Amino acid sequence: MNSSATVSASSPVSEYAAPDLPLRDDVRRLGAVVGDMLAEQVSPEFLDQVEAIRTAAIARRQKGESTQGLAQTLAGMPAGDAQALIRAFSAYFQVVNIAERVHRIRRRRDYQRQGDAPQPEGLHASLLKLRAQGVDLAEASAWLERIDLEPVFTAHPTEAVRRALLEKEQLMVASLVAGLDGARTPGEAATDAARFRMALTAAWQTADSSPVRPTVDDEREHVGFYLTEVLYRVIPVFYESLEHAFTATYGSAPELPRVLRFGTWVGGDMDGNPNVDAGTIAATLRAQRHAIVHRYQAELKALGSLLSQSTQLVQVSPEVLRRVDQYRALLPEAAARARPRHADMPYRLLLDLMRARLHATLDEQDRGYAGPEAFGQDVALILHSLEANRGVHAGWFAVRRLAWRVRTFGFHLARLDVRQESGVHARALAAALGDAGLEARDASARAELLQPYAAGEQVLPASTEEGNSRLDAVFAALSQARRLHGADALGAYIISMAHSRADVLTVLALARRGGLVDDQGQVPLDIAPLFETVEDLRHGPEVLRELATDPVYRRHLAARGDTQMVMLGYSDSGKDGGTTASRWGLQRGQVELLETAHALGIRLTFFHGRGGSISRGGGKTTRAVDASPRGSVDGRLRVTEQGEVIHRKYGIRALAVRSLEQSLGAVLVSSIRPRPPEPREAQWRRIMDTVSRASNRAYRDFVGAPGFMDYFRSATPIDVIERMTLGSRPSRRLGQDAALDNLRAIPWVFAWSQARATIPGWYGVGSGLAAAVAEFGEDAVREMGRDWPFVRTFLDDIAMVLAKGDLGIAALFSQLSGELHARFFPLIQAEHALTRQWLLRLNGSDTLLQHDQRLDLSIRLRNPYVDPMSLLQVDLLRRWRAAGREDEGLLRALVASVNGVSQGVQNTG
């Protein structure tokens, strides 16, 4: 991939806007580095082959030719050669993705240097917007107390980036960032280039995926990388940025409360995963406790070197001196280790003793801290003493950074959610009561039966049945965790596939039997029903009304501050009813749930179960918040982060800060000054009802047609994905067949993304829009798409999905299905054409991404590099299946192709 070929064929200067010209130069330079690495690691002849295929792929795109010629060139390639070729193109995508992320850092720095206008969607821009709408410092400050931003990290069964590769990516990023200011000497620049080449080559010599399926421990370590290596470091920067934004906007900043915390599902998500149980819950909380306390210990040691103030030269608050004396008595062994020459350095002495007390905390000794509050009080003692004794510029800043970390992470690092499917609870209940027909009973009858058990008036009978034993152990583990780690360590108990009040009361009854009861006799747990099908979303308000009017559950709610968490499932609702019915069902469901909660006098917290892809609720958080129903945010945003989304948003420190700032800015604007009531919205809702119905009908007719699952399993690499060792959770719930209802949404979306058809992201949209135009007129639908943020965002998302797909390559995958191709692919072509037609007409555009030229360029530059990998995947898939799916060499090449295409399209599901 020599530099001249890369620029002249795929990145002409005219396509880049002026601010992006440095990105073009980086891509050209790094592409040349990849070429040099391939020539060294494989051979110059191999590099020539890569160049020839790359050039042919670019020429095909430019001339609008079919894939036939390129496909013939790649057909029949030995598995090892195909794998090497795929990995070569993957290496290019790796450096391009890194270059684009570093370019985002460059653009952020440019904004900060220029200072003329704040960066759009940043905290300063958000506060300026609020000030222009009449929000003064007092109102904005008061709202900060209500803000609760909580990204929740989940394990992802198709995550394609290994921890070993993440660490090498960090090295590559650091070497590029070092040169952004242009002040490196020639020698330093050469060292940066050598570091980049070293990390790139080491990554080439590292397998893309492990041959062993990761354990829950591995997944916890993976998520822990982002929490402890990235977010721990940037939390103070985030708060400093918020403080600066207030000062720049209002002239002063209030005392900042905690506005951000983190959650995790890793180790607690039992739904369909037999590897997660009471043991992993306990182990996860213990591991997270150790991870964060070790970070505190390391920071205390560094602060001890900094805070060497001598009482001979500066005063220290009496409270600090008293605390040193208290800890000398409490921790005599640690006190005895203090060096005599540090005797006049009380800060250093106290910090060393605090480290010793943290060690005792991990050993669960009585001398340890009772909780993070006590540790935070010690940090605050030092902070206040420095402030009172001319130490603001002698260490106060560093200590305040630790204080913000303690407030954010506590002793638990991230709140652990627990999730289980409602059917598991129902079967355990039936076994405990000895009533095999219980599940078949009416939900109301089951709810009445559960009243005394959920209220604690009677204890649910014990049972030795395996499901009951596992659940008893889980609730016992949660009770023990609450005692050991504190209430802040536990998040919500989520009931997937929740359908009724009985499903929630069952968890209350099981929790009581398992011993999860506080001193007031209440179950100290937020129980969140997950509404994840279109039908469940429709019935959500009714379920909420029944819960809030149930006297037993209302007492539980009162003990939880009259706040009910409801989780919204974007994944299964999209798989169940198509992307339009899902998005509209979620939007309408939130409105109706809010109305119901308001009438019942309770407060709702929506937990958004978003995935990476558009069909699973993915997309920019800022736009999603802006498009949400009025009043639905109200200061709180709890949302899942998974897969490539975690990597993209939190893999690089500067971008992690930017992502958090964007989320907080969007929450502030949406909460403090929500959109004014829109009188046209009643009509728009009727239009969207029509769009949703027609879209859902088209989608269900397609996926529900006889033979469809056979077509899906033939026309996508789902059989390869199921063999990949990417996550601890199976691709479908245990004991269930391969029907669409039982297939998990992530592999469903991932498979179609690999086949370049992206069906879940757009199928049925064209039919829905056409039906709405026929009923309400084109002008009315166009006005709705232009003026309603919800629909505008929806249409833009669908345009992006279509732009990322490629029906020409999708046709080659489809042909793998044999006779089924002629039955199903014409339906795909027709719906695709209809969807594209209406998107262009309603947006008044000539191209799908006319509104986002930067994204359009990024996709168009990537496509010629993705194409060879996709064509190789089709050929390899055909040969592997013909060989009975037993050729391990072909499978390894296929796995490489899946990882490579994921890098290229930046989407795993």
N, C-alpha and C positions, 0 to 999 in steps of 0.2 A: 504494500500500500504506500507507494512512493508519494511524496508531497505533491508533485505536479499533477499526477493523475487524480488524486483526491480532490484538488481544488477545481481543475478545469472541467472534470466530468460531473461533479456532484455538488459543488458549492460555489457557484459564480458569485462574484462580489455583488452584483446587482440584486441578488435575492436577499441579502442581509441588510437590515436597517442599520444606520450608522452606529447606534449604541451596541449592536451585536457583532460588529466587525472583529473585535478581539476574540469573540467565540470562534469565528471562522478561522482565525489564525491558530487558535489552540487546537481545533479539530484537525487542521492540516498538519501541524507539528506533531501532534500525538499519533495521528494516523501513520506518519513516517516512522515513529518509534515502534509502533506495532509491526510495521513491515520489517524493520531491522531485527526485531525480536524473532519474528517467524523465520527469517532467513537463517538466523543463528541457531534457533532451537530445532528447526526441521531441516530446511535446505533452501538455497536460492531458487531451485527449480520449483519447490512448493510455493514459494512466494509468487513466482511467475504464474503458476496455476491459479492462485487466489486472485491475482490481478486480472487475469483473462476472464474469469467467471464474473468478477465484480464489474468489469467494463461491459461485458455482454448484458448483465442485468440492468445496468444503467441505460444502455442503448435501447434495450427492449422497452423500458418505461418511456423513454423520450420519443420513440417512434410509435408507441401505442400498439406494439405487436403482441401476439398471443404468447403464452408461456411454453408452447410446444418445443421450439428450438432449444431453449435453455434446459427444459426438462429432459430432452433427449441427451444433451451433453452430460447431465448429471446422473442419468439412469445407469443402474448396474454397478456403480462404484463400490469397490470393496469396503466392507464395514469400517475397517480401521482408517482408510483414507477419507471416507465420508465423515467420520468422527473428527478427524484432524481439521478438515475443511470447515466444519460447523464451528469448532472451537476457535478457529481463526477469525471467522466473522463475529463470533461472540466476544472475542477480545477487542475487536474494533468497537462494538457497542458499549463494552465496559468503559473504554476511555471516552467515548462520546458522551455517555451518561454522566461521567465524572466531570467532563469539561462543561457541560450544561449546568451542573450544580455549582461548580466553582464560578461560572459566569453570573449566576444569581447572587453570589457573594460579592462579586465585582460591582454589579449594578447597585446593590445595597450600599456598598462603600461610596460609590459615586454620589448617591443621594445624600449620604451623610457628610461628604466633603463639601458639596456645593451649597447645601443649606438653604437654597432658594425656596424650595417647597418640600414638604415631608413626603416620604415614599408612600404611594397609594396603599391603602388597607393597613398601614401601620398604626401604632397606638397614637402618635401625634396627629396623624390625619383623622383618625376616628374622633379624638377629643375636639379637634378644630370643627369638625362637622357638628358635633353636639353643641359646642359653644355657639355656632351660627344658628342653631335651632333654639337658643335661649337657655341652655343648660349652664348654670353657674357652678363655681367650685364647690359650694355646699351641697348642691344636689348630686353632682358627680361623685363626690366623696362619700355621701350617704349610700349611694348605690354600690360602691365597692364592698361594703359590708355584706351585701346580698349575693355577690358574685361567687359562683362555684363552677370552675372549669375543670373537668375530669376526663382526660383521655384514658381509655381502658384498653390495654394491650391484650390481644388474644393470640393463641397459637394458630398457625395457618397451615393446613395440610398440603398446600401447594407452594409454600414459600421456597424460593429457589436460590437464596443466597446463604452460603455457609458462614459460620462464625470466622473460620480461618480466612475466608475471602474478604469478609467485612474488615478485618484488621489490616489486610493489605490495601484495601481501598482507602482506609484512613491515612496510610502512609502516602499514597498517591495524591490524595487531596491536600495533605499538608505540604507536599513539595510544590504543588501548583499555587496554593494560597501564599506561600512564602514569596513568590515573585510578583504578586499583584501590585505592589506599590512601586515597582520599577527601580528600586534602590539597591538591588543585589549586585554585588561585584561579579566580574566574570568567573572568578573562582567559586563563589557561592552559588551562582546560577548553574555552573557545571556540577556542583555537588547535588543541587536539587534535581537536575536531570538524571544523575546517576541513581539517586534514591527512587525516583519514579520508575526508572528502568528495572531496578532491582525488585521492586514490589510487583511490577507487571510480569516480570519473568517468573517470579516465585508463584504468582497466581496461575500462570500458564502451566506450571508443574504441579499444581494442586487440583485434585479431582473436583469437578463441579458439584457433585453430590456424594454423600457417604454411601458405601455399599450396605450399611446397616441402618435400619429404620431408627430415627431418633427416639429416645425415651422422653418421658415427661421432664426428667432432670435436664436433658439436653435443651429442650424447649425453654425451660426456665432460665438456663444459662444464656440462651440466645436473646430473650427479652431483657434479661438482666444487663446485657451489654449496653443496650440503649439507655436503661435507667441509671446505671452506675458510671458508665464511661462517657456518656454524652449529657444526659439531662441533669445529673448531679452537678456537672460543671457549669451548665448554662443557667440554672435557676436564679442565681444572684444577678446575672446579666439581664434576665427577663424583668426582674423587679426594679433594677436600676433604670432600665429603659422605660418602664411605667412611670417611675418617679420623674425622670427627665421629661417625659411627654406631658405630665401634669404641670411641671414648672414652666415648660416652653409655652403651654397653652394658657395657663391661669396665673403665672407668676410665682406660684408656690405649690407645694405638694403636701397632701395629708399624710398622716401616719398610715402606712399601707398594711392592710390586713392580709391574711392568706387568701388568695383568689384562685389558687391552682393546686391540684393534687393529682395523683395517678392511681389507676386501678389495673388489675390484671385478672385474666381467666386461667392463666397457665398453672396447672396443679389443682384447679377447682372445677374445671368444666368436665363434668361426668357424662354429659349427654352423648350417648353412643360410643363412649370411650371407656372400655373396661380397665384401662391402665390408670385411670384417675379414681381415687377413693379417699378414705379417711387418712391413709398413710401419706398420700401425696399432698393433701391439705396441710397436715402437720409439718411435713418436710419442707414445703414451699414457704410457709410462714417462718419456719426456723432458718432456712437458707437466706430469705430476704432480710431477716433481722441481723444475721451475721454480716451480710454484705454491706448494709448501710452503717452498722456500728463500726465495722473495720474502716469504712471511709471517714467516719468521724474521728477515729483514733489517729489515722494518718494526718488529718487536718489539724488536730490538736497538737501533734508533734511539730508540724510546720509552724503553727502559731507560737509554740514555745520558743522556737528559734527567733521569731520576730519580736515577741513581746518580752524583751530582756530588760525592761525598765528597772532601774535601781532606786530603792527608796532613799538613797543618798542624794538623788538628783531630782526626783519627782514624787509627788504624793500619790498614794493609792487609797481608794475608798476603804473605810474601816470594815465594810461588809466583806470585801475581798479577803482582808487579813483574818477576819473571824472564820470565813469559810475554809481558809487554809488550815487553821487550827482544828476545826471540826474534822476535816478529812485526815489530818495527821493522826487523830485519835481513832477514827473509823478505819483507816487503812495504814496501820503501823508498818507493815512490811514495805509498802510502796514508799512511805515517808522515809524509811531508813535508807532507801536507795538514792535519795536526793543528794546531789553533790554539795559539799559545804560552800563552794564558791558561788552557788546559786542562792545562798541564804537571804540575800537582799533583793531577790527578784521574785516578788510574790506572784506575779502573773504566770511566770514560768513554772513556779512550784504548784500553783493551783491547776494549771493545764496538765501537768504530769499526773497529779492526783486524780483529775477527772478521767484521764486515760485509764488509770488503774480501776476507777469505779466502773467505767464502761466494760472493762474486762470482767469484773465481778458480775456485771449485768448479764453478759453472755453466758457465764457459768451458773446463772440463776441463784446467786448467793444473796443473802439478806442485805449485804453491804452494797449491793448494786443499786442502780437507779430504779425507783418504782415505776417510772415511765418517762417518756420523752419530755414531759412538762418540767420535771425536776432538772433534767439535763439542760433544757432551754433556760431555766432560771439561772443556772450557773453561767451560761454563756452571756445572759443579760447582765449579770453582776459585773463581768469584765467590761462589757460594752458601756455600761453606765459609768463605771469608774474611769475609763479612758476619756469619755466625753466630759467628765467633770474635772479632769486633771490634765488638760492640754494634750490629750492623746488622739484627737480626731485625725491628725495627720501622722500618727505614730502607731497605727495598728487598728484603729477603730473600724476603718473600711473593711479590713480583712475579717474582723470578728463579726461584723454585721452580715457578711456573706455567709458565714457559718450559721448565724441565727436564722436567715431565710431558708437555708437548707433544712435545718431542724424542724422549722414550722411546716415545711412541705412534705418531708419524708418520715418524720417521727422516728420510731424504732421499727417500722414495718415496711418501709420503702414504697410499697404500693398496696392499696386495699385489695384483698382477695375476694372476688366474687365466686359463688358456687352455683352451678347450673345442673339441673336434671330434668328429664322429660316427664311430663305429667303421667304418661302411661306407666312408668316405673313406680311412681307413688301409688297409683290406683291399684296396680297388681299387688303391691305390698300390703295395702289396706285390706284388700279382699282376702289375702292369706291370713292376716292378723285376725280378721273377724270371722274367718271360716265361711265366707260367702262367695262362692265361685261366680255367682251371677251378678255381683255388685257392679262391675264395670258397665254392664248392660242396662242398669237402672237409669231412670231419669235423673238429670243433674240436680234438680231441686230436691228429690228424695234423698240423694246421697248427701247433699248439704245439710239437710235436717238430721240425718243419722249422725253426722260428724259434730253437731253442736256441742254435746257434753265433752267430747274429747278435745276439740279445739279450744274450749273455754277452760279446760283444766278441772272440770267437775268430776270427770272420770278419766282414768288412765287407759289409753289404747292398749288392748291385750298384747303381751309380748309374743314373739314368734321366732322360731329357730329357722324359718325359711330364709334362703340366702339373700333375697332382696331386702327383707326386713333387717337382717343382721348388718348388711352393708349400710343401710340408711341409719340404723341406730349408731353405728360407728362414726358415721359422718357428723351427725348432730352432737355426739359426745366430743368429737374432735373440735367442732366449732365452739362448744362450751369451754373446753380446755384452752383453746386458742384465745378466747376472750379474756380468760383469767391471766394467761401468760403474756399476751401481747397487747391487750387493751382493745377497747371497742373500735378504735379507729383502724385496726388491722383488718377488720372484716367489712366487706362491701355488702352486696345484695345477694339474696337467694333467688335465682331466676328459674321460673318454671317454663320450660319450652313447651310448645304445643299446648298452651293453656287455653281452655275453651269455656270454663265456667267458674262460678264461685266455689264449687266443690273442690276444684283443683287447688285453690288457694287454701281453703280450710284444711285440706288433707295435710299440707305441709305444716300448718300450725299444730295439728294433732301429732304428727310424727316428731316434730321438734320437741314438744313437751315430753313425749315418751323417751326421747333421746337425752333429756336432761338439760336442754338449752332454755333455761328459765332464770330470770333475774330475781333479785331480792324482793321485788314488788309482785312477783308471781306472773310477770309478763314474758313473752318470748322476745328477746332483744335482737330482732332481726327484721330487716326490710325485705319483704317478700314481693317480688316483682313478676307479675304474669307477663309472658312474652307472647304478643299477638303477632303471628308470623305468616298466616295465610290471608288471602283476600277476605275469606269468609269470617275469620276470627277478628280481623280489623273492623269489619262491618258490625260485629256483635260486641266489640269492646266496650262501648258506652253502657250497654245493658249489663255487662258483667261488672263494670265499675259501680253502677247504681246498686246492684244487688249486694256487692261487698260493703259499700258504705252504709247501707241500710240494715245490714245484718248486725244485730246487737253484739255478738261475740267479736266479729271482726272490727266493728267500730271501736270497741274498747282497745283492741290491739293498735288501731290507727291512732287513737288518742295518745297512747304511750309512745308513739313514733312521731309526735308533733303534728298529727293530722295531715301528714304528707304521705302520699302514695306514689311509689315509683311504678311506671309502666314502661316496659321495653317494647320497642317497635322493630319488627323484623323486616328488613329490606330484602334479605336473600331469598327466603322461602316464598315470600309473597310474590316476588318477581318470577321465580321458577313456577309457582302455582298458577299465576294469572297473567303473566306477561308484564313487561316493564311499565306500560301505561296504567293498567289496572292497579299495579302495585303502588306506583307513585301517587296516583290520585286517591287510592284507598288510604294511604298513609297521611296525605294532606287532609282529606276529609275527616279521617278518624281522629286526628289531633284536634281539629275544630270541635267535633262532637264530644270528645273526651273532656276538653276544656270546659265546654258549656255544662256538661254533666257535673264535673267537679265543682264548678262555681256554684251551681244550684245546691249542691250537697254540703258546701262549706269546707271543702278539703282542698289542699294544694297538690298539684301534680308535678312530678319530675319525670320528664321524658328521657328515656335511655335509648339512644339511636344505635341500632345494631347494623351499622354500615360496613360494607366491604370495600374492596379496592376498585372493582369495576362499576361502571355506571349502572348496570342491571342489578347490582347489589347495593345501590345507594351511594356509590363512590362519587368523587368529584371534589371540587374546592369547598372547604368548610365555610368560607366566607359567603359564597353564593348560596350554599344550602341554608345557612342561617338567615340570610336576607330573604330567601324564598319561603321560609317557614311561616305558618299562620301567625297572625298578630297575637301576641301574648303567650305564645307557646314556649318562648325561651325564658323570660322572666328572671334573668340573672343566672340561669343554670344551663350548662351544656355538658351532658355526659354522652360520650360517643365511643364506639369501639374503633380501635386502630389495629390493622392486621396486615400481614404479608408485605408486599412491596410498598404499601402506604407507610408503614413504620420506617422502612428503609429510606424512602424518598423524603419523608418529613423530618425524621429524627436521626438520620445516619451521619449528618455533618452538623457540628455545633452551631455554626452561624445560621444554617437553615432551620435548625430546631428552634432557635430563638425567634426567627422570622415567623415560623408556623404558629408558635404559641402566641406571638403578638397579634397575628391576623385573627386567630380564633377569639382572643379576648376583645379585640377591637370590634369584631362583628357582634359579639354578645353584648357589649356595652351599648352600641348604637341600637340594636334591635330591642333591648330591654328598656333603655331610658326614653328613647323616642321611637316607638314602633311606628310602622306606616299608619297614616290616618285611615279611617274607614273608607272603603271604596264602594260607592253605590252601585257600580256596574258588576260587582263581584257575584251578586245573586244570579245574574244572567250568565256570567262566566261559569259558575258552578253547574248550571244546567248544560252548558256546552260541553264541559268536561265530563259530565255524566254520560253524554252521548259518545264522546271520544273513547271513554273507558269501556263502555259496554261493547262497542263495535270492535275495539282493539282486542279485548278479552276474548270475544267470540272467534276472531280470526286466529288468535294465538292458540286457543284451546282446540279449535278444529285441526290445527296443524300438529300440535304435540299429542293430541288424543287420537289421531288417525291410526287405523290398524297398521301395524308394522313399523310405527315410528321409532320405538325403542331399538328395534333391530337396525334401522337406518342410522340412528344416532351412534350406536356402538360400532357401526361400520364406517361412517363418514367423518368420524373424529378419532383422535388418538386416546380415547378414554381408557382403553385397555392398557396402554402404556402408562398413563397417569396412575392407574390403580396399582401398577407394579413398582412405581417409584417410591423410594424411601425418604419421603419428604416430611411426614408428620406422624405423631403417635396415634392419631385417630383414623379409623377406617373411613373409606369414601362413602359408605352408607351405614346406617344403623345396623347393629348386629342382629343376625337372625332374620334379616329381611331380604327380599329378592331385589333384582336390578330394575324394578319399575321406577318410573320417573318420580313418583311420590316419595320413594325411599332413598333416592339418590340425593346426596348433599348438594347444596347450591354451589359450593365452591368448585368442586370438580366439574359440575355441569357447565358453569361459565368458563372455566379454564379450558375444557375440551373444545368448546366452540371458538374460543379465542385462538387456540393453536391452529384450528382449521381455517382461520381467517374469515369465518362467516359471521361471527359475533351475534348469532341469532338472539340470545337472551336480551341483548341490549336495544333491539329495535323492532323485532318482528311484531306486527300488528299495529304499529304506530300509523303507517300509511292508511290502513283501512279505517282506523279511528278518526283521523283527520278528514278523510274523504266523507265519512258519514256525517261529521259535524258540519262540513261545508254544505252538504246537500240539505241539511235541516235548517241551519241558521244563516247560511250565506258566507261567502269567502271573506268579505270585509269584516264581519263580526269576529270570525276566527282569527283573522290577521290582527285586529285591534287587541284581542285578548293576548295573543302571543307577544305583542309589542309592549303592552302596558301592565301586564300582570307578571311580577317577578317569578312566581312559581312556574308559569308556562314558558316564559322566556328562557329560564334556566333549563327547563326540561327539553325544549327544542334545541338549544345549544348543545346539550349533552348528547342528544341523539345524533346530531350532526357530527360530533366528534367520533362517536362509535362507528358511524358509517364510513368516515374518512379513514379510520384505522383498519377497516376490513378490506378484503379484496375478493370479489366474487369469482374472478378468473381462477385464482388458486383454490378457492372454496369448491369450485366445480371439480377440480382434480381430486380433492378429498372425497367429494360426493360420489364420484365414479367408483370409488372403492366399495360402494354398497351394492354394486351389480345392478340388478333389475330395479331395485328401490330408487336408484338415481332418477330414472325417468318419471317416477311417481312424485317424488318430493322436491327435487331441485327446481323444476319450473315454478312451484309455489313460492320458493325462496326468491327466485328471480323477479317474479311478478310483484311480491310484497316489497321487495327492496326498491324496485323502480318506482312504485307508488309512494313509498316513504320519502325517497329522495326528491321526487317531483314536488310533493307538498311542502317539504322543508324549504326548498329553493323558492317556491312561489310565495309562501307565507312570510319568509324573511326578505323577499325581494333581492335575492343574491344570485350570482352566477356560479359561485362555488360554495361548497358546504361550510368551509371555515373562513369565509370572507371576513367575518367579524374577529378572527384571531389569527392574524398573519404569522405570528411567531410559531404557534402550534402547527399551522398548515405547513410551514417550511420544515419544521422538525420531522413531521410525519413523512413528507415527500422525500426528504433526504435519507430517511431510514429505510423506506420501502425497498429500494434496490438491493439493500444488504440483507433484508429479511427474506426476500424472495428465494434466493438460492437455498437457504436453510429450510424453508417451507417445502420447496420442490424435492429436496433430499428427503425430508420427512415423509412425504407421500410415497416415494419410491421405497424407502426403508420399511415403511409400514406394510406395504404390499408384500414385500419379500419376507418379512418377519412372520406375518400371518400365514403366508403360503408354507412356511417351514414349521407350522404348528406352534408358533410362539415359543420355540425352544432355543433359538439361536441367540446365545448370550452376547456375541459380538454385535449383532444387529440391534439388540436391545440397548446396549451401551451407547451405540450411535444415536438411537432414537431418543434416549434420555438426554444426550447432549443437545439434540435438536430442540427438544422441549425447553431446556434451559436457555438455549440461544434465542429462540423466537420470543421467549419471555423477556429477555434483555432488550430485544429489538422493539417490541410493541409496548414494553413497560407495563405489562399486565399479566397476572397469574390467575385472577379471579377475585 
